Amino acid sequence: MFAFFSSIFSKILVGICLSAFSLVFISLLLTMRNLPGSLRNGRGLLRRFMRFSYELYASLIGWARVQAIQLTGVDLLRPFPRTLTTTFLSFWIGRGTLFLLGISPRTWHVVLILLHGLFIGLAWEKIANPDDFQLGGKRE
């Protein structure tokens, strides 16, 4: 009698495992099928985030630029000071955001935050005047 119930239980367990495996496999295939659209959406989201960061940093640097020129004679919109300033702003805004969210910053958080500021500073002109963003124009 025990062997009978054991056999039924093992067949049910194998059926459940095979069903779960097939669901995971089908989900993986559907994810791969939708990957180009997901990447396109992710790229658009990243572009909007970078544009928002650029607008925030441009307003802060524009406000501090006059004082920096008067006090030190350094123009914050020149490439090297701009890159340092955006990295500095990114670091402190990122640290403040992590603090408000209650997340203790790890090394990889700090590295990503610094890389973000460095990228914004280096790609400043490309973000301000994107070549591929034209309303009503055909891209070729």
N, C-alpha and C positions, 0 to 999 in steps of 0.2 A: 504494500500500500504506500509506503514511504517512497519507494522508487517511482511509483506512478506520479505522485504529486511533485516529486523532484524533477521528473521529466517534463511535466507540464510547466512548472515554474521556469525551468531553463529555456524552454521554447518561447515563453512569453518574454523573458529577459533578452534573448537573442533578437526577437522581433522588435522590441523597443529600441535596442541598440542600432539595429539596421535602419529603422525609421528615423532615428535621430541623425545618423550618419548621412542618410539621403537628404534630409532637410538642410543640414549644414552644407552639403555638396551643391545642392540646388541654389541655396543662398549665395554661395561663393560664385557660382556661374552667373547669377543675375547681377551680382556686384561688379563682376568683371565686364559684363555687357554694358552696364551703366557708368563705367569708369570715365570715359571721355566727357560725359556731361557733368559728372561730379568734379572732375579736374577743372573744367571750364568755370563752374560755379565757385570753386575754391580760389581760382586765380582772380576772379572778379571780386571776391570778398577780400582777398589780400590786397588788391589794387585800391579798393575803397578804404581799407585800414591805413595803407601807406599815404593815401591822399589826405585822410583825416589828420594823420600825424604831421604831414607837411604843413597843413593849414594851421595847426596848433603851434608848431615850432616857428613858422613864419610870423605869426602874430606876436609871439613872445620875443623873438629875435628883433623884429621890427620895432618893438617897444623899447628894448634894451640897447638898440644900435646907437641911438642918439646920445645916450649917456656914456656908452663905451667910447664913442668917438671923442666926446668932450673931455672925458677923464684920461683916457690912455692913448687916443689917436688911432686906435685899432678899429677897422671896419669889420663888423661881425659877419657881413655878407660876402667877404672874400672867402675863397675855398677852404683854406686851412683853419682859420678861426671859426668858420661856419660848421665845419665837421666836428671840431672840438666842442662847440656849443651844443650842437644837436646830440652828440654823444652824452654830454653832461646832463642836458635836459631829459633825455631818454632814461638815463640812469635814475635820476631823482623822481621822475614821474612814475617810472616802473616800480621803484622801491615803495613809493607812496601808495600805489595801487595794490601791490602785494600786501602791504601793511593793513590797508583798509579791508582787504579780503580775508585777513587773518592767516595768510600763508607765509611761512618763514622762508626767506629767499635762499635757495640753494645755488651752488656754483653755476649750474647750467641755466638757471633763471637769469643770473647776472650776465652771463655770456650772451644769451639771446637778447637781452635788453641793450647791451652795449653794441652788439652787431646791428640791431635795429637802428639805433641812433647814428652809427657809422654809415649805414646804407642810406639813410635819409640825407645825411650831410653830403655824401659823395654823389648821389643821384638827384640833387636838388634841381638842376636845370631840366632834367628829363621829367621830373614830377610836375614842375611848374608849367612846362610846355611840352606835353606829350605829343609825339609825332603821329601815333596811331589812333588818337582820339579826335575824330572830326564828326561833328553833327551833320548828318545829311550827305556826307561824302562817301564815295565808294573806296574801299580799301583794295589795293591791288598788290 
